Amino acid sequence: DSGVTQTPKHLITATGQRVTLRCSPRSGDLSVYWYQQSLDQGLQFLIQYYNGEERAKGNILERFSAQQFPDLHSELNLSSLELGDSALYFCASSRGLAGSSYNEQFFGPGTRLTVL
Amino acid sequence: AQTVTQSQPEMSVQEAETVTLSCTYDTSESDYYLFWYKQPPSRQMILVIRQEAYKQQNATENRFSVNFQKAAKSFSLKISDSQLGDAAMYFCAYRTSYGGSQGNLIFGKGTKLSVKP
């Protein structure tokens, strides 16, 4: 158990819908990262938050957004869902930013999203 | 931009034997971190081993060791005495070490390792 929790574990929805994925980082971790794992794109970085502020963006679609709340949990919002959005979405957390030692990222179990 | 390449989509090894998974990367940075992650059928991402670029000594974690060749930008993973539980997808990953910058991981496409009894 990494200490990172993600809910829900599975999500099945229809095209055009909107969903929210939730992540609670390990106690004391300030950084939260969201990754998408799909068959065709592999593991891709979406977005990073640090202590409530957006820190970096990767290959995140405009239909997707995220935020980190004062209690440091994070939510990833996916809207106008398409079939191609079906993927495993991981959240990872770390103590700080890049540069501080290994700053190891601990991954949650992921949320499996299926868009029908 | 940094890239990570794993040229072996699938590998197979006999139980108790040794296998080496390859990874190459491209970067213009001089300091960075490299990682190998294991993803078993449960889909959980598990950190196997990590290497700091400025350390010449290759990292070792029990049966797992790396061969880090900085000049060649190569970072291979050796699994000794392979066990059935080693069967999984293995991802090589890169992360910058510069403070204040984005700290996301850049992953390769992965290598699926099968272990034969």
gemmi code that builds the backbone of each chain (N, CA, C; Angstrom):
import gemmi

chains = {
    "A": [
        ("ASP", (0.843, -1.194, 0.000), (0.000, 0.000, 0.000), (0.887, 1.256, 0.000)),
        ("SER", (0.707, 2.079, -1.047), (1.558, 3.254, -1.200), (1.171, 4.388, -0.288)),
        ("GLY", (-0.052, 4.381, 0.225), (-0.554, 5.482, 1.030), (-1.332, 6.496, 0.217)),
        ("VAL", (-1.345, 6.340, -1.093), (-2.115, 7.214, -1.979), (-3.428, 6.505, -2.299)),
        ("THR", (-4.528, 7.206, -2.103), (-5.822, 6.593, -2.378), (-6.497, 7.291, -3.554)),
        ("GLN", (-7.203, 6.487, -4.325), (-7.936, 7.015, -5.468), (-9.335, 6.421, -5.476)),
        ("THR", (-10.301, 7.280, -5.757), (-11.671, 6.805, -5.894), (-12.318, 7.451, -7.110)),
        ("PRO", (-13.221, 6.758, -7.789), (-13.530, 5.341, -7.579), (-12.476, 4.449, -8.228)),
        ("LYS", (-12.570, 3.165, -8.025), (-11.646, 2.227, -8.668), (-12.031, 2.016, -10.118)),
        ("HIS", (-13.316, 1.952, -10.343), (-13.818, 1.754, -11.703), (-14.924, 2.764, -11.969)),
        ("LEU", (-15.001, 3.182, -13.209), (-16.025, 4.135, -13.604), (-16.427, 3.824, -15.030)),
        ("ILE", (-17.725, 3.603, -15.235), (-18.241, 3.355, -16.574), (-19.251, 4.447, -16.875)),
        ("THR", (-19.076, 5.097, -18.001), (-19.957, 6.196, -18.342), (-20.133, 6.262, -19.852)),
        ("ALA", (-20.936, 7.185, -20.294), (-21.239, 7.296, -21.722), (-20.515, 8.495, -22.338)),
        ("THR", (-20.421, 8.473, -23.636), (-19.804, 9.593, -24.344), (-20.593, 10.867, -24.062)),
        ("GLY", (-19.865, 11.957, -23.970), (-20.474, 13.248, -23.712), (-20.649, 13.588, -22.249)),
        ("GLN", (-20.445, 12.605, -21.387), (-20.641, 12.833, -19.959), (-19.412, 13.468, -19.315)),
        ("ARG", (-19.600, 13.817, -18.029), (-18.514, 14.399, -17.241), (-18.317, 13.557, -15.993)),
        ("VAL", (-17.047, 13.329, -15.635), (-16.747, 12.570, -14.426), (-15.671, 13.282, -13.619)),
        ("THR", (-15.609, 12.927, -12.346), (-14.583, 13.470, -11.447), (-13.861, 12.327, -10.764)),
        ("LEU", (-12.550, 12.345, -10.879), (-11.712, 11.358, -10.217), (-11.044, 12.032, -9.022)),
        ("ARG", (-10.971, 11.291, -7.937), (-10.456, 11.884, -6.711), (-9.177, 11.180, -6.258)),
        ("CYS", (-8.282, 11.960, -5.682), (-7.004, 11.434, -5.197), (-6.656, 12.050, -3.855)),
        ("SER", (-6.260, 11.211, -2.915), (-5.737, 11.699, -1.633), (-4.276, 11.308, -1.538)),
        ("PRO", (-3.379, 12.279, -1.441), (-1.955, 11.963, -1.406), (-1.551, 11.359, -0.066)),
        ("ARG", (-0.323, 10.874, 0.001), (0.233, 10.393, 1.259), (0.305, 11.550, 2.235)),
        ("SER", (0.209, 11.212, 3.507), (0.308, 12.234, 4.528), (1.641, 12.976, 4.416)),
        ("GLY", (1.588, 14.298, 4.334), (2.807, 15.095, 4.258), (3.276, 15.421, 2.853)),
        ("ASP", (2.716, 14.747, 1.861), (3.117, 15.029, 0.475), (2.383, 16.259, -0.035)),
        ("LEU", (3.123, 17.150, -0.677), (2.533, 18.394, -1.164), (2.269, 18.370, -2.672)),
        ("SER", (2.991, 17.516, -3.380), (2.840, 17.447, -4.840), (1.907, 16.312, -5.230)),
        ("VAL", (1.058, 16.605, -6.193), (0.181, 15.584, -6.760), (0.340, 15.618, -8.276)),
        ("TYR", (0.487, 14.444, -8.852), (0.626, 14.308, -10.300), (-0.505, 13.418, -10.818)),
        ("TRP", (-0.995, 13.747, -11.984), (-1.974, 12.892, -12.658), (-1.353, 12.350, -13.946)),
        ("TYR", (-1.520, 11.041, -14.138), (-1.036, 10.363, -15.336), (-2.178, 9.576, -15.961)),
        ("GLN", (-2.103, 9.460, -17.284), (-3.066, 8.650, -18.015), (-2.336, 7.486, -18.657)),
        ("GLN", (-2.870, 6.282, -18.493), (-2.282, 5.120, -19.145), (-3.300, 4.521, -20.107)),
        ("SER", (-3.007, 4.603, -21.384), (-3.870, 4.019, -22.397), (-3.043, 3.101, -23.274)),
        ("LEU", (-3.732, 2.231, -24.004), (-3.026, 1.236, -24.822), (-2.194, 1.897, -25.914)),
        ("ASP", (-2.740, 2.938, -26.519), (-2.032, 3.531, -27.656), (-1.029, 4.602, -27.247)),
        ("GLN", (-1.281, 5.297, -26.150), (-0.398, 6.404, -25.758), (0.567, 6.047, -24.640)),
        ("GLY", (0.380, 4.901, -24.026), (1.248, 4.547, -22.909), (0.956, 5.399, -21.690)),
        ("LEU", (1.973, 5.585, -20.853), (1.834, 6.389, -19.636), (2.209, 7.823, -19.930)),
        ("GLN", (1.248, 8.721, -19.786), (1.499, 10.121, -20.089), (1.172, 11.004, -18.891)),
        ("PHE", (2.016, 11.972, -18.674), (1.809, 12.961, -17.630), (0.738, 13.949, -18.072)),
        ("LEU", (-0.202, 14.213, -17.178), (-1.256, 15.161, -17.487), (-1.017, 16.520, -16.830)),
        ("ILE", (-0.906, 16.509, -15.496), (-0.823, 17.772, -14.784), (-0.260, 17.542, -13.391)),
        ("GLN", (0.390, 18.597, -12.850), (0.971, 18.534, -11.522), (0.490, 19.716, -10.695)),
        ("TYR", (0.194, 19.453, -9.432), (-0.118, 20.493, -8.471), (0.846, 20.408, -7.306)),
        ("TYR", (1.180, 21.556, -6.796), (2.046, 21.611, -5.624), (1.428, 22.571, -4.627)),
        ("ASN", (1.067, 22.055, -3.486), (0.518, 22.860, -2.393), (-0.612, 23.763, -2.864)),
        ("GLY", (-1.473, 23.223, -3.687), (-2.661, 23.948, -4.123), (-2.527, 24.706, -5.427)),
        ("GLU", (-1.319, 24.804, -5.928), (-1.119, 25.567, -7.163), (-0.722, 24.660, -8.321)),
        ("GLU", (-1.231, 24.977, -9.496), (-0.826, 24.229, -10.677), (0.643, 24.508, -10.948)),
        ("ARG", (1.393, 23.433, -11.178), (2.833, 23.579, -11.322), (3.317, 23.286, -12.733)),
        ("ALA", (2.692, 22.307, -13.342), (3.127, 21.926, -14.685), (2.001, 21.217, -15.401)),
        ("LYS", (2.001, 21.404, -16.719), (1.023, 20.722, -17.552), (1.728, 19.866, -18.573)),
        ("GLY", (1.150, 18.709, -18.802), (1.680, 17.834, -19.843), (0.688, 17.769, -20.978)),
        ("ASN", (0.427, 16.568, -21.443), (-0.478, 16.380, -22.576), (-1.933, 16.327, -22.123)),
        ("ILE", (-2.371, 17.341, -21.450), (-3.733, 17.349, -20.944), (-4.649, 18.085, -21.919)),
        ("LEU", (-5.770, 17.448, -22.230), (-6.730, 18.031, -23.149), (-7.458, 19.199, -22.482)),
        ("GLU", (-7.973, 20.088, -23.307), (-8.711, 21.235, -22.761), (-9.992, 20.794, -22.081)),
        ("ARG", (-10.515, 19.634, -22.456), (-11.725, 19.102, -21.824), (-11.441, 18.585, -20.410)),
        ("PHE", (-10.179, 18.484, -20.066), (-9.792, 17.977, -18.752), (-9.319, 19.142, -17.884)),
        ("SER", (-9.611, 19.057, -16.623), (-9.109, 20.065, -15.682), (-8.881, 19.401, -14.334)),
        ("ALA", (-8.134, 20.068, -13.506), (-7.842, 19.505, -12.185), (-7.705, 20.625, -11.180)),
        ("GLN", (-7.741, 20.257, -9.925), (-7.466, 21.203, -8.862), (-6.987, 20.451, -7.632)),
        ("GLN", (-6.292, 21.189, -6.774), (-5.849, 20.640, -5.505), (-6.417, 21.528, -4.406)),
        ("PHE", (-7.042, 20.906, -3.461), (-7.766, 21.619, -2.421), (-6.860, 21.907, -1.214)),
        ("PRO", (-7.331, 22.780, -0.305), (-6.502, 23.110, 0.873), (-6.073, 21.893, 1.687)),
        ("ASP", (-6.878, 20.841, 1.707), (-6.461, 19.651, 2.450), (-5.538, 18.763, 1.615)),
        ("LEU", (-5.155, 19.245, 0.460), (-4.194, 18.647, -0.473), (-4.749, 17.507, -1.316)),
        ("HIS", (-5.997, 17.132, -1.121), (-6.519, 16.139, -2.049), (-6.744, 16.819, -3.396)),
        ("SER", (-6.795, 16.003, -4.429), (-6.908, 16.538, -5.776), (-8.044, 15.855, -6.528)),
        ("GLU", (-8.600, 16.583, -7.454), (-9.640, 16.035, -8.317), (-9.295, 16.317, -9.777)),
        ("LEU", (-9.537, 15.319, -10.599), (-9.348, 15.445, -12.040), (-10.730, 15.371, -12.671)),
        ("ASN", (-11.087, 16.413, -13.384), (-12.388, 16.492, -14.026), (-12.250, 16.248, -15.526)),
        ("LEU", (-13.017, 15.305, -16.011), (-12.991, 14.962, -17.434), (-14.387, 15.229, -17.993)),
        ("SER", (-14.474, 16.065, -19.007), (-15.787, 16.408, -19.537), (-15.882, 16.080, -21.023)),
        ("SER", (-17.107, 16.113, -21.528), (-17.372, 15.794, -22.946), (-16.618, 14.540, -23.349)),
        ("LEU", (-16.806, 13.516, -22.560), (-16.006, 12.309, -22.718), (-16.166, 11.660, -24.090)),
        ("GLU", (-15.051, 11.144, -24.587), (-15.014, 10.441, -25.857), (-14.538, 9.015, -25.612)),
        ("LEU", (-14.784, 8.150, -26.591), (-14.364, 6.755, -26.457), (-12.872, 6.658, -26.164)),
        ("GLY", (-12.106, 7.530, -26.781), (-10.655, 7.505, -26.625), (-10.164, 7.934, -25.258)),
        ("ASP", (-11.055, 8.415, -24.419), (-10.657, 8.796, -23.062), (-10.620, 7.599, -22.122)),
        ("SER", (-11.093, 6.464, -22.601), (-11.049, 5.251, -21.793), (-9.595, 4.916, -21.490)),
        ("ALA", (-9.293, 4.814, -20.226), (-7.901, 4.610, -19.812), (-7.862, 4.370, -18.312)),
        ("LEU", (-6.647, 4.087, -17.862), (-6.381, 4.000, -16.427), (-5.751, 5.331, -16.013)),
        ("TYR", (-6.330, 5.970, -15.033), (-5.835, 7.272, -14.578), (-5.186, 7.095, -13.210)),
        ("PHE", (-3.905, 7.439, -13.172), (-3.140, 7.325, -11.932), (-2.933, 8.694, -11.313)),
        ("CYS", (-2.932, 8.685, -10.015), (-2.492, 9.825, -9.234), (-1.229, 9.398, -8.508)),
        ("ALA", (-0.275, 10.287, -8.420), (0.939, 10.025, -7.659), (1.224, 11.230, -6.779)),
        ("SER", (1.877, 10.993, -5.667), (2.223, 12.117, -4.805), (3.689, 12.044, -4.399)),
        ("SER", (4.247, 13.197, -4.069), (5.623, 13.264, -3.587), (5.730, 14.399, -2.578)),
        ("ARG", (6.877, 14.384, -1.846), (7.049, 15.396, -0.785), (7.110, 16.803, -1.341)),
        ("GLY", (7.919, 16.986, -2.369), (8.136, 18.340, -2.851), (8.246, 18.389, -4.347)),
        ("LEU", (9.097, 19.293, -4.805), (9.286, 19.476, -6.231), (10.531, 18.736, -6.678)),
        ("ALA", (10.768, 18.784, -7.953), (11.984, 18.187, -8.483), (13.193, 18.842, -7.843)),
        ("GLY", (14.238, 18.084, -7.690), (15.477, 18.630, -7.148), (15.729, 18.226, -5.728)),
        ("SER", (14.685, 17.885, -5.001), (14.884, 17.513, -3.602), (15.096, 16.009, -3.518)),
        ("SER", (16.318, 15.610, -3.535), (16.697, 14.214, -3.461), (15.936, 13.412, -4.515)),
        ("TYR", (15.561, 12.214, -4.203), (14.851, 11.421, -5.186), (13.431, 11.933, -5.384)),
        ("ASN", (12.909, 12.567, -4.338), (11.542, 13.057, -4.434), (10.639, 11.994, -5.055)),
        ("GLU", (10.715, 10.838, -4.488), (10.034, 9.682, -5.062), (8.545, 9.907, -5.169)),
        ("GLN", (7.994, 9.470, -6.266), (6.556, 9.547, -6.472), (5.924, 8.219, -6.109)),
        ("PHE", (4.904, 8.287, -5.291), (4.158, 7.104, -4.882), (2.823, 7.106, -5.620)),
        ("PHE", (2.546, 5.990, -6.246), (1.363, 5.909, -7.096), (0.173, 5.313, -6.358)),
        ("GLY", (-0.990, 5.848, -6.652), (-2.222, 5.251, -6.196), (-2.580, 4.053, -7.053)),
        ("PRO", (-3.644, 3.347, -6.716), (-4.031, 2.144, -7.449), (-4.675, 2.430, -8.802)),
        ("GLY", (-5.020, 3.687, -9.061), (-5.593, 4.059, -10.347), (-7.114, 3.982, -10.370)),
        ("THR", (-7.680, 4.715, -11.304), (-9.111, 4.640, -11.599), (-9.259, 4.191, -13.043)),
        ("ARG", (-9.966, 3.098, -13.225), (-10.205, 2.575, -14.578), (-11.463, 3.234, -15.120)),
        ("LEU", (-11.303, 4.051, -16.164), (-12.432, 4.736, -16.785), (-12.771, 4.046, -18.099)),
        ("THR", (-14.018, 3.693, -18.238), (-14.522, 3.115, -19.485), (-15.621, 4.016, -20.016)),
        ("VAL", (-15.431, 4.481, -21.227), (-16.422, 5.341, -21.877), (-17.105, 4.525, -22.978)),
        ("LEU", (-18.404, 4.378, -22.864), (-19.159, 3.553, -23.828), (-19.926, 4.422, -24.832)),
    ],
    "B": [
        ("ALA", (13.196, 18.243, -25.613), (12.390, 17.466, -24.674), (13.019, 16.091, -24.465)),
        ("GLN", (12.857, 15.617, -23.261), (13.425, 14.306, -22.937), (12.542, 13.184, -23.465)),
        ("THR", (13.173, 12.126, -23.879), (12.442, 10.943, -24.334), (13.070, 9.695, -23.722)),
        ("VAL", (12.245, 8.671, -23.569), (12.686, 7.386, -23.036), (12.245, 6.296, -24.013)),
        ("THR", (13.155, 5.427, -24.356), (12.860, 4.382, -25.337), (13.150, 3.004, -24.756)),
        ("GLN", (12.169, 2.141, -24.829), (12.356, 0.738, -24.470), (12.111, -0.057, -25.749)),
        ("SER", (13.144, -0.655, -26.251), (13.088, -1.283, -27.577), (12.572, -2.712, -27.564)),
        ("GLN", (12.369, -3.260, -26.383), (11.904, -4.651, -26.272), (10.465, -4.664, -25.759)),
        ("PRO", (9.481, -4.824, -26.634), (8.094, -4.843, -26.167), (7.820, -6.040, -25.255)),
        ("GLU", (8.472, -7.170, -25.542), (8.253, -8.368, -24.735), (9.567, -9.103, -24.530)),
        ("MET", (9.687, -9.687, -23.346), (10.847, -10.522, -23.032), (10.351, -11.732, -22.265)),
        ("SER", (11.144, -12.795, -22.334), (10.794, -14.001, -21.605), (12.044, -14.549, -20.926)),
        ("VAL", (11.857, -15.112, -19.738), (13.000, -15.668, -19.004), (12.551, -16.923, -18.271)),
        ("GLN", (13.469, -17.839, -18.127), (13.188, -19.060, -17.371), (13.352, -18.745, -15.883)),
        ("GLU", (12.501, -19.335, -15.095), (12.607, -19.165, -13.648), (14.023, -19.490, -13.195)),
        ("ALA", (14.548, -18.642, -12.293), (15.888, -18.771, -11.714), (16.996, -18.242, -12.631)),
        ("GLU", (16.647, -17.890, -13.858), (17.645, -17.346, -14.756), (17.719, -15.824, -14.618)),
        ("THR", (18.618, -15.241, -15.409), (18.834, -13.791, -15.381), (18.347, -13.169, -16.685)),
        ("VAL", (17.761, -12.015, -16.578), (17.263, -11.304, -17.761), (17.627, -9.828, -17.643)),
        ("THR", (17.864, -9.219, -18.782), (18.210, -7.796, -18.816), (17.237, -7.050, -19.719)),
        ("LEU", (16.639, -6.013, -19.171), (15.718, -5.166, -19.921), (16.434, -3.875, -20.300)),
        ("SER", (16.260, -3.460, -21.539), (16.994, -2.304, -22.052), (16.186, -1.015, -21.991)),
        ("CYS", (16.883, 0.073, -21.835), (16.263, 1.396, -21.829), (17.300, 2.414, -22.283)),
        ("THR", (16.917, 3.256, -23.209), (17.772, 4.381, -23.581), (16.954, 5.653, -23.436)),
        ("TYR", (17.637, 6.751, -23.274), (16.938, 8.006, -23.073), (17.703, 9.119, -23.769)),
        ("ASP", (17.021, 10.206, -23.947), (17.647, 11.354, -24.583), (17.375, 12.585, -23.732)),
        ("THR", (18.412, 13.311, -23.407), (18.287, 14.523, -22.616), (19.501, 15.404, -22.837)),
        ("SER", (19.310, 16.681, -22.630), (20.431, 17.613, -22.686), (20.864, 18.015, -21.274)),
        ("GLU", (20.169, 17.506, -20.278), (20.506, 17.825, -18.894), (21.663, 16.962, -18.419)),
        ("SER", (22.376, 17.481, -17.460), (23.522, 16.740, -16.939), (23.190, 16.007, -15.648)),
        ("ASP", (22.146, 16.439, -14.980), (21.751, 15.786, -13.746), (20.272, 15.439, -13.809)),
        ("TYR", (19.966, 14.234, -13.414), (18.589, 13.753, -13.527), (18.491, 12.447, -12.745)),
        ("TYR", (17.297, 11.912, -12.695), (17.075, 10.628, -12.034), (16.456, 9.650, -13.034)),
        ("LEU", (16.788, 8.413, -12.856), (16.226, 7.347, -13.680), (15.603, 6.298, -12.782)),
        ("PHE", (14.526, 5.718, -13.237), (13.780, 4.764, -12.433), (13.337, 3.579, -13.283)),
        ("TRP", (13.163, 2.459, -12.615), (12.444, 1.329, -13.190), (11.225, 1.071, -12.303)),
        ("TYR", (10.053, 1.026, -12.957), (8.815, 0.721, -12.268), (8.295, -0.620, -12.785)),
        ("LYS", (7.676, -1.344, -11.897), (7.045, -2.627, -12.224), (5.537, -2.447, -12.126)),
        ("GLN", (4.830, -2.981, -13.120), (3.373, -2.951, -13.085), (2.846, -4.370, -13.279)),
        ("PRO", (2.518, -5.047, -12.188), (1.966, -6.406, -12.277), (0.537, -6.350, -12.792)),
        ("PRO", (-0.091, -7.499, -12.972), (-1.477, -7.531, -13.456), (-2.444, -6.714, -12.600)),
        ("SER", (-2.116, -6.485, -11.363), (-2.977, -5.665, -10.496), (-2.996, -4.204, -10.934)),
        ("ARG", (-2.043, -3.818, -11.812), (-1.939, -2.463, -12.363), (-1.278, -1.466, -11.414)),
        ("GLN", (-0.957, -1.877, -10.211), (-0.278, -0.984, -9.286), (1.114, -0.663, -9.807)),
        ("MET", (1.536, 0.573, -9.747), (2.886, 0.984, -10.160), (3.801, 0.880, -8.953)),
        ("ILE", (4.825, 0.055, -9.082), (5.734, -0.218, -7.963), (7.149, 0.173, -8.359)),
        ("LEU", (7.768, 1.016, -7.560), (9.138, 1.415, -7.829), (10.090, 0.257, -7.537)),
        ("VAL", (10.902, -0.090, -8.517), (11.838, -1.204, -8.375), (13.214, -0.705, -7.959)),
        ("ILE", (13.692, 0.303, -8.675), (15.055, 0.768, -8.436), (15.211, 2.165, -9.018)),
        ("ARG", (16.162, 2.922, -8.491), (16.367, 4.291, -8.958), (17.859, 4.602, -8.999)),
        ("GLN", (18.192, 5.560, -9.838), (19.593, 5.911, -10.053), (19.709, 7.417, -10.223)),
        ("GLU", (20.654, 8.011, -9.519), (20.950, 9.424, -9.723), (22.048, 9.530, -10.766)),
        ("ALA", (21.872, 10.430, -11.717), (22.809, 10.509, -12.838), (24.224, 10.858, -12.410)),
        ("TYR", (24.375, 11.615, -11.331), (25.719, 12.036, -10.942), (26.458, 10.955, -10.162)),
        ("LYS", (25.766, 9.889, -9.831), (26.419, 8.777, -9.137), (26.910, 7.765, -10.155)),
        ("GLN", (28.192, 7.475, -10.131), (28.742, 6.531, -11.092), (28.429, 5.094, -10.707)),
        ("GLN", (28.252, 4.859, -9.413), (27.988, 3.497, -8.965), (26.593, 3.072, -9.367)),
        ("ASN", (26.487, 1.885, -9.923), (25.195, 1.365, -10.331), (24.363, 0.967, -9.119)),
        ("ALA", (23.076, 1.312, -9.165), (22.182, 0.982, -8.058), (21.866, -0.517, -8.035)),
        ("THR", (21.654, -1.010, -6.833), (21.301, -2.418, -6.635), (20.245, -2.516, -5.545)),
        ("GLU", (19.244, -3.333, -5.789), (18.210, -3.623, -4.798), (17.936, -5.119, -4.839)),
        ("ASN", (18.586, -5.835, -3.959), (18.410, -7.286, -3.875), (18.717, -7.933, -5.230)),
        ("ARG", (17.734, -8.560, -5.861), (17.978, -9.258, -7.135), (17.970, -8.321, -8.335)),
        ("PHE", (17.686, -7.055, -8.101), (17.583, -6.091, -9.190), (18.811, -5.175, -9.190)),
        ("SER", (19.377, -4.991, -10.342), (20.504, -4.076, -10.475), (20.411, -3.381, -11.826)),
        ("VAL", (21.102, -2.264, -11.924), (21.080, -1.531, -13.184), (22.487, -1.413, -13.739)),
        ("ASN", (22.548, -1.207, -15.035), (23.790, -0.869, -15.711), (23.572, 0.507, -16.315)),
        ("PHE", (24.115, 1.513, -15.640), (23.918, 2.893, -16.043), (25.140, 3.367, -16.809)),
        ("GLN", (24.918, 3.693, -18.073), (25.987, 4.190, -18.929), (25.602, 5.610, -19.354)),
        ("LYS", (26.118, 6.602, -18.610), (25.667, 7.972, -18.824), (26.023, 8.492, -20.203)),
        ("ALA", (27.224, 8.223, -20.641), (27.652, 8.735, -21.943), (26.798, 8.148, -23.066)),
        ("ALA", (26.451, 6.912, -22.923), (25.639, 6.238, -23.936), (24.154, 6.473, -23.713)),
        ("LYS", (23.796, 7.110, -22.604), (22.407, 7.352, -22.234), (21.625, 6.046, -22.238)),
        ("SER", (22.192, 5.108, -21.511), (21.605, 3.784, -21.425), (21.389, 3.415, -19.960)),
        ("PHE", (20.292, 2.741, -19.693), (19.918, 2.421, -18.298), (19.184, 1.081, -18.304)),
        ("SER", (19.917, 0.002, -18.254), (19.294, -1.317, -18.342), (19.062, -1.905, -16.952)),
        ("LEU", (18.076, -2.766, -16.865), (17.701, -3.427, -15.616), (18.018, -4.906, -15.710)),
        ("LYS", (18.766, -5.403, -14.744), (19.069, -6.822, -14.695), (18.329, -7.443, -13.527)),
        ("ILE", (17.610, -8.504, -13.828), (16.894, -9.256, -12.801), (17.567, -10.608, -12.675)),
        ("SER", (18.117, -10.881, -11.532), (18.790, -12.150, -11.285), (17.851, -13.110, -10.566)),
        ("ASP", (18.110, -14.413, -10.770), (17.298, -15.432, -10.091), (15.802, -15.122, -10.253)),
        ("SER", (15.376, -15.012, -11.498), (14.001, -14.597, -11.785), (12.977, -15.494, -11.090)),
        ("GLN", (11.942, -14.841, -10.601), (10.865, -15.561, -9.924), (9.555, -15.324, -10.653)),
        ("LEU", (8.612, -16.227, -10.423), (7.318, -16.115, -11.107), (6.659, -14.759, -10.815)),
        ("GLY", (6.891, -14.254, -9.623), (6.304, -12.965, -9.234), (6.916, -11.768, -9.941)),
        ("ASP", (7.990, -12.007, -10.676), (8.610, -10.914, -11.433), (7.867, -10.641, -12.739)),
        ("ALA", (6.990, -11.531, -13.124), (6.242, -11.346, -14.364), (5.384, -10.086, -14.251)),
        ("ALA", (5.602, -9.165, -15.175), (4.935, -7.862, -15.111), (5.364, -7.019, -16.294)),
        ("MET", (4.744, -5.836, -16.409), (5.251, -4.804, -17.318), (6.286, -4.007, -16.545)),
        ("TYR", (7.378, -3.699, -17.213), (8.422, -2.891, -16.597), (8.587, -1.605, -17.388)),
        ("PHE", (8.539, -0.506, -16.679), (8.667, 0.805, -17.305), (9.933, 1.499, -16.825)),
        ("CYS", (10.647, 2.018, -17.770), (11.794, 2.869, -17.490), (11.281, 4.316, -17.459)),
        ("ALA", (11.786, 5.113, -16.541), (11.286, 6.485, -16.417), (12.422, 7.450, -16.101)),
        ("TYR", (12.236, 8.675, -16.558), (13.214, 9.754, -16.385), (12.546, 10.896, -15.637)),
        ("ARG", (13.338, 11.538, -14.780), (12.846, 12.761, -14.131), (13.984, 13.753, -13.984)),
        ("THR", (13.689, 15.004, -14.257), (14.689, 16.039, -14.092), (15.026, 16.201, -12.609)),
        ("SER", (16.181, 16.761, -12.343), (16.540, 16.988, -10.950), (16.579, 18.466, -10.599)),
        ("TYR", (16.295, 19.330, -11.583), (16.412, 20.754, -11.327), (15.309, 21.222, -10.397)),
        ("GLY", (15.708, 21.887, -9.336), (14.764, 22.357, -8.337), (13.799, 23.375, -8.897)),
        ("GLY", (12.565, 23.266, -8.481), (11.575, 24.234, -8.904), (10.916, 23.895, -10.221)),
        ("SER", (11.489, 23.009, -10.971), (10.898, 22.684, -12.269), (9.875, 21.576, -12.098)),
        ("GLN", (9.173, 21.302, -13.165), (8.192, 20.240, -13.072), (8.889, 18.919, -12.807)),
        ("GLY", (8.289, 18.147, -11.945), (8.958, 16.910, -11.536), (8.293, 15.664, -12.049)),
        ("ASN", (7.563, 15.790, -13.159), (6.855, 14.609, -13.632), (7.816, 13.589, -14.205)),
        ("LEU", (7.348, 12.357, -14.217), (8.091, 11.259, -14.802), (7.773, 11.152, -16.289)),
        ("ILE", (8.805, 10.829, -17.055), (8.643, 10.554, -18.477), (8.909, 9.070, -18.660)),
        ("PHE", (7.922, 8.357, -19.157), (7.987, 6.907, -19.226), (8.296, 6.399, -20.625)),
        ("GLY", (8.944, 5.253, -20.667), (9.045, 4.499, -21.902), (7.757, 3.727, -22.123)),
        ("LYS", (7.688, 3.013, -23.240), (6.470, 2.277, -23.601), (6.293, 0.991, -22.796)),
        ("GLY", (7.349, 0.556, -22.174), (7.259, -0.628, -21.332), (7.740, -1.895, -22.007)),
        ("THR", (8.160, -2.852, -21.190), (8.552, -4.190, -21.631), (7.766, -5.203, -20.820)),
        ("LYS", (7.065, -6.072, -21.506), (6.304, -7.102, -20.804), (7.197, -8.316, -20.564)),
        ("LEU", (7.424, -8.633, -19.310), (8.294, -9.746, -18.955), (7.451, -10.946, -18.549)),
        ("SER", (7.721, -12.057, -19.187), (7.095, -13.325, -18.819), (8.150, -14.212, -18.167)),
        ("VAL", (7.756, -14.951, -17.136), (8.655, -15.858, -16.450), (8.109, -17.274, -16.592)),
        ("LYS", (8.912, -18.137, -17.179), (8.477, -19.515, -17.420), (8.937, -20.422, -16.273)),
        ("PRO", (8.028, -21.249, -15.771), (8.413, -22.153, -14.670), (9.271, -23.312, -15.168)),
    ],
}
model = gemmi.Model(1)
for chain_id, residues in chains.items():
    chain = gemmi.Chain(chain_id)
    for i, (resn, *xyz) in enumerate(residues, 1):
        res = gemmi.Residue()
        res.name, res.seqid = resn, gemmi.SeqId(i, " ")
        for name, pos in zip(("N", "CA", "C"), xyz):
            atom = gemmi.Atom()
            atom.name, atom.element = name, gemmi.Element(name[0])
            atom.pos, atom.b_iso = gemmi.Position(*pos), 0.0
            res.add_atom(atom)
        chain.add_residue(res)
    model.add_chain(chain)
structure = gemmi.Structure()
structure.add_model(model)
structure.setup_entities()
